[in-house]
């Protein structure tokens, strides 16, 4: 049996994720090697992600390699993966999810002084930061995790916001000053989860799928799809399971943080997609449509 080929971006975190998947497959008797593929998002590093205006910034080239048969599976951060998957491909597995919350590094939210400079590459994070602390100066921050941490350590920012999951995976959990409650900073749909994408019918992903994690991200992605959003718009979603019940919280915010709509919905976990779609319709009816229209118009 020939070794499987795992496609991955080349960042420290992406390679950790691909190596983790390779180790999980090896433990199940399937050998794999990693092939690095550079994506559009990796090539454009001097522009805020929200201004590039393209879905699939970190996935498109990996998906093209899958379709050409150059790799057998691609490993993504699920929050980077558009809700629409190209024909011939499938989201084959969602392994057990890490902490989905956002984290402040450098200071807690309460301890930040008035006018403090906070760095983030995310329109969703900056909008919710401005809603929680309108006095802060929120500035764009691009780069890999280690690059962003280096900029903080050099004093370019008083604090930065990163996904807690990436810090934990790379052994940098000690850098977290505060894991922000989802009521203050609703995470990106799928944040903290990995996505294993394959060609349809390959059966490769089934070995690694975690059903509770898949149900949670299914609800979050259904909400995102219902709102017509990509991964670079100010939409947050967080699903959690309690037994057979799934609770979904979602936020849509204007970039300046002035208008923020937050709603919740619950239902049977087996109806994860329907819960997400229902909450999307509710948000749209309560003002999210106008907020998103203004964001897309400004993009």
N, C-alpha and C positions, 0 to 999 in steps of 0.2 A: 504494500500500500504506500503510495507516494505521500510525502508531507503536504499538508494543507498550507495554503498561503493566506496569511492575514494581512489585509491592507490597513495602514494606520498613518495618521499624520506624524510628523517628526518631533513634536514638542516633547518635553520631559514627561508631562502628564499623559499625553496620548500614548507614548511608548510604554509607560507603566501599565496603562489600561490594556494595551494589546498583549503585553507580556503576561499580565494576569490571566487573560482569556486563554493564551497559549498554555499556561500552567494548568488551568482547569481542564482543558482538552487533553493534555498529557496524562493527567490523573485518571482520565476516562479512556485511555488507550489510543488517543489520536494525536500524532505528532504534527506540529505546525511551525512554520517560520514566518517572520514578519517582513513585509515589504513597505518601505516608507513612500508615501505619495504626498506631494505638496498641493494644497488646496488654494482656492482664490483668497480665502480669508488669511492664509499664511503669507501670501505674496503682498497683500495690501496692509501695511502696518502703520501708516501715518494718517489714516482717516478713521473717524468714528464709525463703528460698525453700522449704526443706524442710518448713516448717510451713504453707504455703498449701494443700498437699495437692491439687494439680490438675495433671494432665498437659496438655501443650500450652500452658503459661503464656505462651510467647512466639510461638506459632504459630497458635492457634485462630482469632483474628480475621482473620489473613491467609488462612487456608484458607476461611473463610466468604466472604470477598471473592472468592476464586477461584471457588468454587461458584456465586456469584451472577453471575459474569461481569464483575465490576467491574475486575478486573485479569487479566492474561494469564499471569503467572508470579510466584511469591513467592520471595524469597531469604532463607534462614534460615542461622544457624549450625547445622550438622548436629547438634551435641550437644544442641540445644534441641528437636529434632524427635522426637516420640514414634515408637515402632516401628510402631504401628498408624496407617495413613494413611486418611483418610476415603474412602468409596466415591466414585468419580468423579475422584479425584486420583491423581497418581503422583509418585514421586521421579524426575524426568526426567533430572537430570544431577548429577554430583559432579565439579566441576572439580579441577584438581591441588591437592593438599592442602598446606597450610603445616605448619610445625613443630607436631606435636601435643602437645608437652610442656607441663607447667605450669612457671611461672617464679616465683622469689622476687625481689621488688623491695625494696630497702632494706638487705639483708644476705644473705649466704649462710647456709645451714642450719647449717653448722659454727660460724659466727661469732656466731650469736644467743646472747645470754647467757641463763642460767637464768631462767625466768620471763618472758622477753621476750613482748611482746604481738604476735600475728600475726593479721591480718585476712583473712577469706575468707567468701564467701557460700555456699560449697559444703560439704555434709555429707561428700561423698567426700574433698575436700581436707582438711578438719579431722580426719577419722578417720585418714587416713594420716599427717598431721602428728603427731597424738598418738601414733601407733604408733612413729614414728621418733624423736620428741622428747617424751616424756611430761611433761617439765618446762615446756613452753611454755604460755602462756596464749593460747588460740585464741578469738577473738571474732568475732561476725557483722559482715560488711561488705557493704552493698548499694550500688547506684549504678552509673552508667556508668563506663567505664574512667577518664576524666579526673576524675570525682568521687572515685573510689577513690584515685587517685594524689594528688589534692589532700589527702585526709585523711591519707595517709602523710606528705606533705610538711609538714603542720601539726603533726606529732608525735603524732597519735592512736594510731599503731602503730609498732612497731620494724621491721616488715616486713609485706608483704602478698603473697598468692599470686594470680596472674592467668594466663590462658592466654598462652603465648608468641606464638601466632599473631596475636592481636589487637594486641599491642604491636608486632610486626614490621609488620603491615599499616598501622598508623598512623604508622610512622616513629619509634617509641619503643623500639626494640630496645636502645638504649644504657642504658635504665633497668633492664635485666635484670641482677641480681647473680649469679643462678645459674639455669640451666635444669635443673630437677630430673630426675635419671635415672628412667626408668620403673620401675626396680626399687624406688625409694623412693616415688615418686608416680605411680601408674598413671593415665594420663589418662582423661577421660570418653570413653565410646564416641562416635566421630565428631569428637572435638575437633580443631580445626585445619582441618576441611573445611567447605566451603559446600554447601548443599543448594538445588537449584533445583527447585521444586515447580510442577507445571502440572496442568491438566485432562488426563485420560487421552486419549491419541491426538493430542495437539497437535503433537508432533514438535519443539517449540521447544528442548527441552533437549539434544537429541542433538549439537548443534553444540559444546557445551562439556564433554561428558563425558570424564573421564580414567579409563581402565579400571583401572590399578593402584590409584588412590585409591578407586574404587568397590569393588573387591574387598576392600580393607582394611576399609572401613567396613561393608561387607556382613557380614563376619565379626563385627565388633564389635557391630553392631546385632542380629545373630542371637543372640549371647550375651545381650545385654540383654533381648531378647524372651523367651529361654528362662528367664531368671531372673525374669521378670514385673516388671522394673524400669522406672521412669521416669527422667527426666533429673535428678531431685533426690534420688536414693538413693545410698548409699555403694558404688557399683559402678564399678570402673575396667576399661578394656579397651584394649589396644594391639596392633594387627596390623602386621606388616611383611612385605614380600615379598623373597625371595631367589630370583631367577630365577622358576621356576614353583612354588616352595614358599612357602606362607604360614605364618608363625609368629604365634600369638596368645597373649598373656599377659593374665590377668584377675585381679582382686582383688575380694573382698567383705570389708568391714570393719564392725565394730560402731562406732557413733558415738564411743565413748570410745577407740577404737583398741586396746582390749585383745585383742579377737579379730579376727584378720586372716587370711584364707585366700587364698593366691596360688598359681595353677597355670598351666601352659602346655600348649599343644597345637599340633601342626603337621600339615600335609597339603598336598595339591595345591591351588593357588590357585583352580582352577576349582570346588572344593568349599567355597568360603568359608562359605556358610551352614551346611553340615553341620559344619564345624570349630567354629563358634560355638555351635551347638546341642549338640554333644558336650561341649564344655568347660563349658557351663551345667549339664548333667546331672551332670558330675563334681563341680563346685563344690557343687551342691545336696546331693549324696550325702555330701560331706565336711564339712557343717556350715553351708553358706551359707543353707540353708532356715531354720534356727533364727534366724540373724542377721537375715535379711530379715523374718521374721515379727515379730520384736521391734521392728524399725524401723517397719513398717507399723502395728503395734499402738499405737505411741507417736505416730503422725502425727495 
